[in-house]
C-alpha cells in the first residue's frame, strides 16, 4: 500500500463503482416489478427469478447485495429473489466446436483458436415473476 493511501483509494473506488453498477440494475429490476405488480393489481410479489450471464459484465454477488438494499420498501421486499447464473458458451469460428467459456479469453479446446463467437452467457433478464 502506498503511504499516501492512493492504492487503497483506487481499490475502494473500483469496488464502489462495481456495486453502484449493480445497484442501478437492482433499482431497474425493482421498478419493473412495481410496474408489473401494478398492471396485475397486485400489492406484492412472492418470487422473482433473474438470469445473469457469466459474460454479462454483472457480478452476481454484487447484484445479490444490491438487491437486498433495493427491495426495501418495495413490492419485492418479502419476495424470494433467485439469481440464476448462466454459463458462458462459445463457438469456435475455425472448427465450429462449442465449448464452455467462463471468460472472454478461453481458446477453443479443439483447435486452440482464439477466434470464437459468444453464443451464451451474456444474458441479463427477468425469467419469471410470481404474484402473491
DRENTORKOL-3810 file (N, C-alpha, C; in nm, 4 decimals):
REM DRENTORKOL-3810
@n.u->0.0838; n.v->-0.1184; n.w->0.0000; ca.u->0.0000; ca.v->0.0000; ca.w->0.0000; c.u->0.0874; c.v->0.1235; c.w->0.0000
@n.u->0.0561; n.v->0.2197; n.w->-0.0839; ca.u->0.1293; ca.v->0.3451; ca.w->-0.0870; c.u->0.1021; c.v->0.4231; c.w->0.0413
@n.u->0.1992; n.v->0.4999; n.w->0.0825; ca.u->0.1849; ca.v->0.5731; ca.w->0.2080; c.u->0.0802; c.v->0.6833; c.w->0.1997
@n.u->0.0531; n.v->0.7353; n.w->0.0803; ca.u->-0.0462; ca.v->0.8430; ca.w->0.0693; c.u->-0.1892; c.v->0.7900; c.w->0.0573
@n.u->-0.2061; n.v->0.6579; n.w->0.0571; ca.u->-0.3396; ca.v->0.5995; ca.w->0.0548; c.u->-0.4006; c.v->0.5882; c.w->-0.0834
@n.u->-0.3292; n.v->0.6254; n.w->-0.1876; ca.u->-0.3849; ca.v->0.6219; ca.w->-0.3227; c.u->-0.4211; c.v->0.4810; c.w->-0.3665
@n.u->-0.3386; n.v->0.3831; n.w->-0.3346; ca.u->-0.3665; ca.v->0.2456; ca.w->-0.3739; c.u->-0.4966; c.v->0.1982; c.w->-0.3091
@n.u->-0.5122; n.v->0.2210; n.w->-0.1794; ca.u->-0.6339; ca.v->0.1826; ca.w->-0.1091; c.u->-0.7536; c.v->0.2543; c.w->-0.1702
@n.u->-0.7382; n.v->0.3832; n.w->-0.1966; ca.u->-0.8476; ca.v->0.4616; ca.w->-0.2531; c.u->-0.8903; c.v->0.4054; c.w->-0.3885
@n.u->-0.7940; n.v->0.3679; n.w->-0.4728; ca.u->-0.8300; ca.v->0.3180; ca.w->-0.6053; c.u->-0.9041; c.v->0.1850; c.w->-0.5962
@n.u->-0.8661; n.v->0.0981; n.w->-0.5031; ca.u->-0.9378; ca.v->-0.0283; ca.w->-0.4841; c.u->-1.0778; c.v->0.0001; c.w->-0.4311
@n.u->-1.0880; n.v->0.0889; n.w->-0.3320; ca.u->-1.2186; ca.v->0.1234; ca.w->-0.2759; c.u->-1.3080; c.v->0.1815; c.w->-0.3838
@n.u->-1.2564; n.v->0.2753; n.w->-0.4610; ca.u->-1.3357; ca.v->0.3376; ca.w->-0.5658; c.u->-1.3798; c.v->0.2349; c.w->-0.6684
@n.u->-1.2901; n.v->0.1444; n.w->-0.7072; ca.u->-1.3223; ca.v->0.0404; ca.w->-0.8044; c.u->-1.4359; c.v->-0.0477; c.w->-0.7531
@n.u->-1.4277; n.v->-0.0932; n.w->-0.6279; ca.u->-1.5339; ca.v->-0.1761; ca.w->-0.5703; c.u->-1.6638; c.v->-0.0980; c.w->-0.5590
@n.u->-1.6559; n.v->0.0287; n.w->-0.5208; ca.u->-1.7734; ca.v->0.1141; ca.w->-0.5089; c.u->-1.8414; c.v->0.1287; c.w->-0.6450
@n.u->-1.7612; n.v->0.1508; n.w->-0.7491; ca.u->-1.8164; ca.v->0.1663; ca.w->-0.8838; c.u->-1.8862; c.v->0.0384; c.w->-0.9290
@n.u->-1.8272; n.v->-0.0772; n.w->-0.8980; ca.u->-1.8911; ca.v->-0.2042; ca.w->-0.9355; c.u->-2.0249; c.v->-0.2213; c.w->-0.8656
@n.u->-2.0285; n.v->-0.1912; n.w->-0.7364; ca.u->-2.1533; ca.v->-0.2054; ca.w->-0.6619; c.u->-2.2571; c.v->-0.1060; c.w->-0.7121
@n.u->-2.2154; n.v->0.0149; n.w->-0.7468; ca.u->-2.3098; ca.v->0.1141; ca.w->-0.7991; c.u->-2.3697; c.v->0.0663; c.w->-0.9308
@n.u->-2.2918; n.v->-0.0001; n.w->-1.0146; ca.u->-2.3421; ca.v->-0.0556; ca.w->-1.1400; c.u->-2.4529; c.v->-0.1563; c.w->-1.1114
@n.u->-2.4267; n.v->-0.2484; n.w->-1.0198; ca.u->-2.5255; ca.v->-0.3491; ca.w->-0.9858; c.u->-2.6455; c.v->-0.2873; c.w->-0.9120
@n.u->-2.6214; n.v->-0.1819; n.w->-0.8350; ca.u->-2.7318; ca.v->-0.1153; ca.w->-0.7647; c.u->-2.8280; c.v->-0.0513; c.w->-0.8649
@n.u->-2.7761; n.v->0.0063; n.w->-0.9717; ca.u->-2.8654; ca.v->0.0644; ca.w->-1.0725; c.u->-2.9445; c.v->-0.0454; c.w->-1.1440
@n.u->-2.8818; n.v->-0.1602; n.w->-1.1648; ca.u->-2.9539; ca.v->-0.2742; ca.w->-1.2238; c.u->-3.0620; c.v->-0.3217; c.w->-1.1279
@n.u->-3.0284; n.v->-0.3336; n.w->-0.9994; ca.u->-3.1257; ca.v->-0.3762; ca.w->-0.8981; c.u->-3.2428; c.v->-0.2784; c.w->-0.8919
@n.u->-3.2137; n.v->-0.1497; n.w->-0.8982; ca.u->-3.3209; ca.v->-0.0486; ca.w->-0.8950; c.u->-3.4120; c.v->-0.0635; c.w->-1.0162
@n.u->-3.3552; n.v->-0.0939; n.w->-1.1320; ca.u->-3.4363; ca.v->-0.1152; ca.w->-1.2528; c.u->-3.5242; c.v->-0.2391; c.w->-1.2390
@n.u->-3.4710; n.v->-0.3433; n.w->-1.1760; ca.u->-3.5497; ca.v->-0.4649; ca.w->-1.1530; c.u->-3.6662; c.v->-0.4347; c.w->-1.0600
@n.u->-3.6400; n.v->-0.3587; n.w->-0.9535; ca.u->-3.7467; ca.v->-0.3208; ca.w->-0.8591; c.u->-3.8516; c.v->-0.2356; c.w->-0.9307
@n.u->-3.8098; n.v->-0.1420; n.w->-1.0139; ca.u->-3.9044; ca.v->-0.0590; ca.w->-1.0899; c.u->-3.9910; c.v->-0.1451; c.w->-1.1813
@n.u->-3.9284; n.v->-0.2406; n.w->-1.2493; ca.u->-4.0039; ca.v->-0.3303; ca.w->-1.3359; c.u->-4.1064; c.v->-0.4101; c.w->-1.2551
@n.u->-4.0631; n.v->-0.4620; n.w->-1.1405; ca.u->-4.1524; ca.v->-0.5422; ca.w->-1.0561; c.u->-4.2709; c.v->-0.4589; c.w->-1.0080
@n.u->-4.2457; n.v->-0.3345; n.w->-0.9711; ca.u->-4.3544; ca.v->-0.2462; ca.w->-0.9260; c.u->-4.4539; c.v->-0.2223; c.w->-1.0391
@n.u->-4.4036; n.v->-0.1991; n.w->-1.1587; ca.u->-4.4897; ca.v->-0.1788; ca.w->-1.2746; c.u->-4.5686; c.v->-0.3061; c.w->-1.3059
@n.u->-4.5015; n.v->-0.4206; n.w->-1.2996; ca.u->-4.5662; ca.v->-0.5493; ca.w->-1.3240; c.u->-4.6783; c.v->-0.5735; c.w->-1.2225
@n.u->-4.6492; n.v->-0.5487; n.w->-1.0956; ca.u->-4.7498; ca.v->-0.5676; ca.w->-0.9900; c.u->-4.8683; c.v->-0.4749; c.w->-1.0120
@n.u->-4.8423; n.v->-0.3507; n.w->-1.0481; ca.u->-4.9489; ca.v->-0.2540; ca.w->-1.0726; c.u->-5.0375; c.v->-0.2975; c.w->-1.1889
@n.u->-4.9765; n.v->-0.3431; n.w->-1.2961; ca.u->-5.0527; ca.v->-0.3894; ca.w->-1.4130; c.u->-5.1420; c.v->-0.5081; c.w->-1.3803
@n.u->-5.1033; n.v->-0.5868; n.w->-1.2794; ca.u->-5.1796; ca.v->-0.7059; ca.w->-1.2414; c.u->-5.2553; c.v->-0.6865; c.w->-1.1099
@n.u->-5.2740; n.v->-0.5617; n.w->-1.0688; ca.u->-5.3456; ca.v->-0.5262; ca.w->-0.9453; c.u->-5.2957; c.v->-0.6057; c.w->-0.8245
@n.u->-5.1668; n.v->-0.6214; n.w->-0.8131; ca.u->-5.1068; ca.v->-0.6954; ca.w->-0.7012; c.u->-5.0359; c.v->-0.5961; c.w->-0.6084
@n.u->-5.0341; n.v->-0.6292; n.w->-0.4806; ca.u->-4.9656; ca.v->-0.5435; ca.w->-0.3841; c.u->-4.8287; c.v->-0.5978; c.w->-0.3465
@n.u->-4.8036; n.v->-0.7237; n.w->-0.3825; ca.u->-4.6723; ca.v->-0.7808; ca.w->-0.3521; c.u->-4.6374; c.v->-0.8891; c.w->-0.4532
@n.u->-4.5100; n.v->-0.9204; n.w->-0.4544; ca.u->-4.4575; ca.v->-1.0279; ca.w->-0.5376; c.u->-4.3893; c.v->-1.1259; c.w->-0.4437
@n.u->-4.4145; n.v->-1.2561; n.w->-0.4636; ca.u->-4.3571; ca.v->-1.3550; ca.w->-0.3723; c.u->-4.2244; c.v->-1.4126; c.w->-0.4213
@n.u->-4.2000; n.v->-1.4038; n.w->-0.5526; ca.u->-4.0758; ca.v->-1.4612; ca.w->-0.6064; c.u->-4.0423; c.v->-1.3939; c.w->-0.7388
@n.u->-3.9135; n.v->-1.3709; n.w->-0.7594; ca.u->-3.8658; ca.v->-1.3209; ca.w->-0.8872; c.u->-3.7374; c.v->-1.3960; c.w->-0.9210
@n.u->-3.7281; n.v->-1.4405; n.w->-1.0461; ca.u->-3.6088; ca.v->-1.5112; ca.w->-1.0926; c.u->-3.5385; c.v->-1.4240; c.w->-1.1961
@n.u->-3.4087; n.v->-1.4074; n.w->-1.1766; ca.u->-3.3275; ca.v->-1.3232; ca.w->-1.2641; c.u->-3.2146; c.v->-1.4077; c.w->-1.3208
@n.u->-3.1985; n.v->-1.4051; n.w->-1.4522; ca.u->-3.0880; ca.v->-1.4759; ca.w->-1.5165; c.u->-2.9746; c.v->-1.3769; c.w->-1.5419
@n.u->-2.8544; n.v->-1.4151; n.w->-1.4979; ca.u->-2.7366; ca.v->-1.3314; ca.w->-1.5174; c.u->-2.6300; c.v->-1.4145; c.w->-1.5864
@n.u->-2.5944; n.v->-1.3752; n.w->-1.7055; ca.u->-2.4910; ca.v->-1.4454; ca.w->-1.7801; c.u->-2.3526; c.v->-1.4217; c.w->-1.7219
@n.u->-2.2734; n.v->-1.5244; n.w->-1.7233; ca.u->-2.1366; ca.v->-1.5193; ca.w->-1.6719; c.u->-2.0529; c.v->-1.4156; c.w->-1.7477
@n.u->-2.0911; n.v->-1.3858; n.w->-1.8704; ca.u->-2.0175; ca.v->-1.2907; ca.w->-1.9530; c.u->-2.0930; c.v->-1.1588; c.w->-1.9701
@n.u->-2.1925; n.v->-1.1339; n.w->-1.8862; ca.u->-2.2758; ca.v->-1.0142; ca.w->-1.8991; c.u->-2.2105; c.v->-0.8880; c.w->-1.8439
@n.u->-2.1059; n.v->-0.9043; n.w->-1.7650; ca.u->-2.0440; ca.v->-0.7881; ca.w->-1.7020; c.u->-2.1046; c.v->-0.7560; c.w->-1.5669
@n.u->-2.2001; n.v->-0.8379; n.w->-1.5232; ca.u->-2.2648; ca.v->-0.8185; ca.w->-1.3937; c.u->-2.2044; c.v->-0.9182; c.w->-1.2952
@n.u->-2.1649; n.v->-0.8690; n.w->-1.1803; ca.u->-2.1087; ca.v->-0.9548; ca.w->-1.0763; c.u->-2.2239; c.v->-1.0014; c.w->-0.9885
@n.u->-2.2483; n.v->-1.1321; n.w->-0.9908; ca.u->-2.3640; ca.v->-1.1900; ca.w->-0.9228; c.u->-2.3671; c.v->-1.1557; c.w->-0.7745
@n.u->-2.2554; n.v->-1.1689; n.w->-0.7049; ca.u->-2.2516; ca.v->-1.1372; ca.w->-0.5613; c.u->-2.2875; c.v->-0.9915; c.w->-0.5352
@n.u->-2.2389; n.v->-0.9016; n.w->-0.6191; ca.u->-2.2703; ca.v->-0.7595; ca.w->-0.6034; c.u->-2.4179; c.v->-0.7335; c.w->-0.6316
@n.u->-2.4741; n.v->-0.8040; n.w->-0.7302; ca.u->-2.6161; ca.v->-0.7876; ca.w->-0.7603; c.u->-2.7011; c.v->-0.8384; c.w->-0.6442
@n.u->-2.6622; n.v->-0.9517; n.w->-0.5844; ca.u->-2.7355; ca.v->-1.0028; ca.w->-0.4681; c.u->-2.7349; c.v->-0.9001; c.w->-0.3546
@n.u->-2.6187; n.v->-0.8422; n.w->-0.3272; ca.u->-2.6069; ca.v->-0.7404; ca.w->-0.2231; c.u->-2.6929; c.v->-0.6189; c.w->-0.2581
@n.u->-2.6855; n.v->-0.5737; n.w->-0.3824; ca.u->-2.7625; ca.v->-0.4573; ca.w->-0.4253; c.u->-2.9131; c.v->-0.4836; c.w->-0.4164
@n.u->-2.9547; n.v->-0.6055; n.w->-0.4510; ca.u->-3.0970; ca.v->-0.6389; ca.w->-0.4428; c.u->-3.1472; c.v->-0.6343; c.w->-0.2996
@n.u->-3.0648; n.v->-0.6787; n.w->-0.2044; ca.u->-3.1041; ca.v->-0.6739; ca.w->-0.0634; c.u->-3.1385; c.v->-0.5316; c.w->-0.0210
@n.u->-3.0660; n.v->-0.4349; n.w->-0.0729; ca.u->-3.0915; ca.v->-0.2945; ca.w->-0.0396; c.u->-3.2062; c.v->-0.2369; c.w->-0.1217
@n.u->-3.2087; n.v->-0.2679; n.w->-0.2501; ca.u->-3.3056; ca.v->-0.2072; ca.w->-0.3414; c.u->-3.4498; c.v->-0.2496; c.w->-0.3138
@n.u->-3.4703; n.v->-0.3706; n.w->-0.2610; ca.u->-3.6073; ca.v->-0.4202; ca.w->-0.2410; c.u->-3.6755; c.v->-0.3604; c.w->-0.1189
@n.u->-3.6002; n.v->-0.2978; n.w->-0.0314; ca.u->-3.6573; ca.v->-0.2438; ca.w->0.0925; c.u->-3.7672; c.v->-0.1432; c.w->0.0605
@n.u->-3.8851; n.v->-0.1670; n.w->0.1174; ca.u->-3.9989; ca.v->-0.0780; ca.w->0.0972; c.u->-4.0681; c.v->-0.0937; c.w->-0.0375
@n.u->-4.0353; n.v->-0.1978; n.w->-0.1114; ca.u->-4.0940; ca.v->-0.2179; ca.w->-0.2446; c.u->-4.1826; c.v->-0.3424; c.w->-0.2456
@n.u->-4.2446; n.v->-0.3676; n.w->-0.3600; ca.u->-4.3277; ca.v->-0.4872; ca.w->-0.3754; c.u->-4.2443; c.v->-0.6148; c.w->-0.3669
@n.u->-4.1135; n.v->-0.6015; n.w->-0.3768; ca.u->-4.0241; ca.v->-0.7172; ca.w->-0.3683; c.u->-3.9654; c.v->-0.7380; c.w->-0.2294
@n.u->-4.0062; n.v->-0.6550; n.w->-0.1322; ca.u->-3.9421; ca.v->-0.6602; ca.w->-0.0010; c.u->-3.9458; c.v->-0.7998; c.w->0.0620
@n.u->-4.0557; n.v->-0.8717; n.w->0.0469; ca.u->-4.0676; ca.v->-1.0047; ca.w->0.1084; c.u->-4.0542; c.v->-1.1174; c.w->0.0054
@n.u->-4.0171; n.v->-1.0816; n.w->-0.1142; ca.u->-4.0069; ca.v->-1.1810; ca.w->-0.2215; c.u->-3.8790; c.v->-1.2624; c.w->-0.2097
@n.u->-3.8882; n.v->-1.3847; n.w->-0.2572; ca.u->-3.7686; ca.v->-1.4666; ca.w->-0.2736; c.u->-3.7037; c.v->-1.4214; c.w->-0.4044
@n.u->-3.5826; n.v->-1.3727; n.w->-0.3954; ca.u->-3.5087; ca.v->-1.3277; ca.w->-0.5132; c.u->-3.4100; c.v->-1.4379; c.w->-0.5507
@n.u->-3.4309; n.v->-1.4952; n.w->-0.6690; ca.u->-3.3471; ca.v->-1.6050; ca.w->-0.7156; c.u->-3.2642; c.v->-1.5542; c.w->-0.8336
@n.u->-3.1328; n.v->-1.5610; n.w->-0.8183; ca.u->-3.0435; ca.v->-1.5208; ca.w->-0.9261; c.u->-2.9787; c.v->-1.6467; c.w->-0.9828
@n.u->-3.0019; n.v->-1.6689; n.w->-1.1110; ca.u->-2.9521; ca.v->-1.7876; ca.w->-1.1795; c.u->-2.8375; c.v->-1.7441; c.w->-1.2706
@n.u->-2.7192; n.v->-1.8001; n.w->-1.2472; ca.u->-2.6048; ca.v->-1.7658; ca.w->-1.3311; c.u->-2.6012; c.v->-1.8577; c.w->-1.4525
@n.u->-2.5951; n.v->-1.7975; n.w->-1.5704; ca.u->-2.5910; ca.v->-1.8712; ca.w->-1.6961; c.u->-2.4449; c.v->-1.8797; c.w->-1.7412
@n.u->-2.3995; n.v->-2.0004; n.w->-1.7674; ca.u->-2.2601; ca.v->-2.0217; ca.w->-1.8073; c.u->-2.2301; c.v->-1.9575; c.w->-1.9420
@n.u->-2.1068; n.v->-1.9120; n.w->-1.9556; ca.u->-2.0608; ca.v->-1.8604; ca.w->-2.0836; c.u->-2.0382; c.v->-1.9746; c.w->-2.1813
@n.u->-2.0818; n.v->-1.9565; n.w->-2.3050; ca.u->-2.0631; ca.v->-2.0576; ca.w->-2.4101; c.u->-2.0136; c.v->-1.9873; c.w->-2.5355
@n.u->-1.9248; n.v->-2.0543; n.w->-2.6056; ca.u->-1.8707; ca.v->-2.0007; ca.w->-2.7305; c.u->-1.8736; c.v->-2.1061; c.w->-2.8391
@n.u->-1.8649; n.v->-2.0572; n.w->-2.9625; ca.u->-1.8482; ca.v->-2.1469; ca.w->-3.0771; c.u->-1.7273; c.v->-2.0975; c.w->-3.1554
@n.u->-1.6332; n.v->-2.1871; n.w->-3.1761; ca.u->-1.5110; ca.v->-2.1556; ca.w->-3.2491; c.u->-1.5453; c.v->-2.1235; c.w->-3.3946
@n.u->-1.4932; n.v->-2.0129; n.w->-3.4437; ca.u->-1.5178; ca.v->-1.9751; ca.w->-3.5828; c.u->-1.4336; c.v->-2.0573; c.w->-3.6804
@n.u->-1.3313; n.v->-2.1242; n.w->-3.6296; ca.u->-1.2437; ca.v->-2.2050; ca.w->-3.7164; c.u->-1.2985; c.v->-2.3469; c.w->-3.7353
@n.u->-1.3276; n.v->-2.4156; n.w->-3.6231; ca.u->-1.3683; ca.v->-2.5570; ca.w->-3.6326; c.u->-1.5127; c.v->-2.5808; c.w->-3.5867
@n.u->-1.5808; n.v->-2.4762; n.w->-3.5439; ca.u->-1.7217; ca.v->-2.4792; ca.w->-3.5033; c.u->-1.7499; c.v->-2.5625; c.w->-3.3785
@n.u->-1.6476; n.v->-2.5876; n.w->-3.2993; ca.u->-1.6669; ca.v->-2.6564; ca.w->-3.1714; c.u->-1.7336; c.v->-2.5609; c.w->-3.0738
@n.u->-1.8353; n.v->-2.6090; n.w->-3.0039; ca.u->-1.8975; ca.v->-2.5301; ca.w->-2.8978; c.u->-1.8356; c.v->-2.5716; c.w->-2.7650
@n.u->-1.8096; n.v->-2.4726; n.w->-2.6786; ca.u->-1.7424; ca.v->-2.5016; ca.w->-2.5530; c.u->-1.7781; c.v->-2.4004; c.w->-2.4456
@n.u->-1.7607; n.v->-2.4432; n.w->-2.3188; ca.u->-1.7807; ca.v->-2.3526; ca.w->-2.2059; c.u->-1.6723; c.v->-2.2468; c.w->-2.2079
@n.u->-1.7124; n.v->-2.1241; n.w->-2.1793; ca.u->-1.6193; ca.v->-2.0120; ca.w->-2.1820; c.u->-1.6465; c.v->-1.9238; c.w->-2.0611
@n.u->-1.5747; n.v->-1.9435; n.w->-1.9514; ca.u->-1.6011; ca.v->-1.8676; ca.w->-1.8298; c.u->-1.5523; c.v->-1.7232; c.w->-1.8361
@n.u->-1.4752; n.v->-1.6903; n.w->-1.9392; ca.u->-1.4275; ca.v->-1.5533; ca.w->-1.9564; c.u->-1.4205; c.v->-1.5253; c.w->-2.1070
@n.u->-1.3751; n.v->-1.4117; n.w->-2.1440; ca.u->-1.3712; ca.v->-1.3750; ca.w->-2.2857; c.u->-1.2460; c.v->-1.4274; c.w->-2.3557
@n.u->-1.1573; n.v->-1.4943; n.w->-2.2839; ca.u->-1.0253; ca.v->-1.5255; ca.w->-2.3379; c.u->-0.9926; c.v->-1.6743; c.w->-2.3416
@n.u->-1.0902; n.v->-1.7594; n.w->-2.3373; ca.u->-1.0666; ca.v->-1.9030; ca.w->-2.3385; c.u->-1.0520; c.v->-1.9515; c.w->-2.4823
@n.u->-0.9408; n.v->-2.0161; n.w->-2.5161; ca.u->-0.9247; ca.v->-2.0670; ca.w->-2.6523; c.u->-1.0118; c.v->-2.1903; c.w->-2.6752
@n.u->-1.0350; n.v->-2.2208; n.w->-2.7992; ca.u->-1.1096; ca.v->-2.3405; ca.w->-2.8363; c.u->-1.0326; c.v->-2.4634; c.w->-2.7861
@n.u->-1.0987; n.v->-2.5525; n.w->-2.7151; ca.u->-1.0287; ca.v->-2.6704; ca.w->-2.6647; c.u->-0.9922; c.v->-2.7707; c.w->-2.7753
@n.u->-1.0547; n.v->-2.7564; n.w->-2.8921; ca.u->-1.0286; ca.v->-2.8485; ca.w->-3.0018; c.u->-0.9092; c.v->-2.8046; c.w->-3.0872
@n.u->-0.9077; n.v->-2.6769; n.w->-3.1299; ca.u->-0.8018; ca.v->-2.6312; ca.w->-3.2206; c.u->-0.7164; c.v->-2.5186; c.w->-3.1625
@n.u->-0.7493; n.v->-2.4750; n.w->-3.0407; ca.u->-0.6773; ca.v->-2.3702; ca.w->-2.9678; c.u->-0.6882; c.v->-2.2313; c.w->-3.0312
@n.u->-0.7792; n.v->-2.2128; n.w->-3.1263; ca.u->-0.8009; ca.v->-2.0806; ca.w->-3.1863; c.u->-0.8646; c.v->-1.9873; c.w->-3.0833
@n.u->-0.8324; n.v->-1.8608; n.w->-3.0937; ca.u->-0.8884; ca.v->-1.7605; ca.w->-3.0030; c.u->-1.0092; c.v->-1.6893; c.w->-3.0646
@n.u->-1.0414; n.v->-1.7211; n.w->-3.1873; ca.u->-1.1493; ca.v->-1.6532; ca.w->-3.2589; c.u->-1.2795; c.v->-1.7307; c.w->-3.2401
@n.u->-1.3550; n.v->-1.6917; n.w->-3.1385; ca.u->-1.4806; ca.v->-1.7608; ca.w->-3.1084; c.u->-1.5926; c.v->-1.6597; c.w->-3.0931
@n.u->-1.7118; n.v->-1.7039; n.w->-3.1248; ca.u->-1.8308; ca.v->-1.6215; ca.w->-3.1071; c.u->-1.8983; c.v->-1.6618; c.w->-2.9764
@n.u->-1.9344; n.v->-1.5638; n.w->-2.8969; ca.u->-2.0078; ca.v->-1.5903; ca.w->-2.7731; c.u->-2.1510; c.v->-1.6265; c.w->-2.8114
@n.u->-2.1967; n.v->-1.7439; n.w->-2.7694; ca.u->-2.3332; ca.v->-1.7880; ca.w->-2.8020; c.u->-2.4213; c.v->-1.8007; c.w->-2.6783
@n.u->-2.3657; n.v->-1.7778; n.w->-2.5619; ca.u->-2.4444; ca.v->-1.7822; ca.w->-2.4387; c.u->-2.3668; c.v->-1.7220; c.w->-2.3235
@n.u->-2.4412; n.v->-1.6713; n.w->-2.2276; ca.u->-2.3781; ca.v->-1.6179; ca.w->-2.1085; c.u->-2.3725; c.v->-1.4672; c.w->-2.1030
@n.u->-2.4335; n.v->-1.3981; n.w->-2.1993; ca.u->-2.4385; ca.v->-1.2523; ca.w->-2.1952; c.u->-2.5744; c.v->-1.2028; c.w->-2.1443
@n.u->-2.6604; n.v->-1.2957; n.w->-2.1037; ca.u->-2.7958; ca.v->-1.2624; ca.w->-2.0639; c.u->-2.7999; c.v->-1.1785; c.w->-1.9363
@n.u->-2.8982; n.v->-1.0945; n.w->-1.9293; ca.u->-2.9390; ca.v->-1.0266; ca.w->-1.8067; c.u->-3.0876; c.v->-1.0012; c.w->-1.8234
@n.u->-3.1679; n.v->-1.0892; n.w->-1.7636; ca.u->-3.3126; ca.v->-1.0776; ca.w->-1.7836; c.u->-3.3903; c.v->-1.1320; c.w->-1.6652
@n.u->-3.5127; n.v->-1.0883; n.w->-1.6571; ca.u->-3.6050; ca.v->-1.1391; ca.w->-1.5560; c.u->-3.6748; c.v->-1.2585; c.w->-1.6184
@n.u->-3.6516; n.v->-1.3761; n.w->-1.5588; ca.u->-3.7070; ca.v->-1.5009; ca.w->-1.6123; c.u->-3.8530; c.v->-1.5162; c.w->-1.5733
@n.u->-3.8856; n.v->-1.4876; n.w->-1.4466; ca.u->-4.0243; ca.v->-1.5035; ca.w->-1.4027; c.u->-4.0531; c.v->-1.4173; c.w->-1.2810
@n.u->-4.1807; n.v->-1.3845; n.w->-1.2672; ca.u->-4.2312; ca.v->-1.3073; ca.w->-1.1543; c.u->-4.3550; c.v->-1.3794; c.w->-1.1029
@n.u->-4.3592; n.v->-1.4047; n.w->-0.9733; ca.u->-4.4754; ca.v->-1.4729; ca.w->-0.9126; c.u->-4.5453; c.v->-1.3732; c.w->-0.8208
@n.u->-4.6710; n.v->-1.3488; n.w->-0.8487; ca.u->-4.7512; ca.v->-1.2574; ca.w->-0.7671; c.u->-4.8071; c.v->-1.3346; c.w->-0.6485
@n.u->-4.8109; n.v->-1.2646; n.w->-0.5352; ca.u->-4.8722; ca.v->-1.3329; ca.w->-0.4202; c.u->-4.8231; c.v->-1.2897; c.w->-0.2877
END
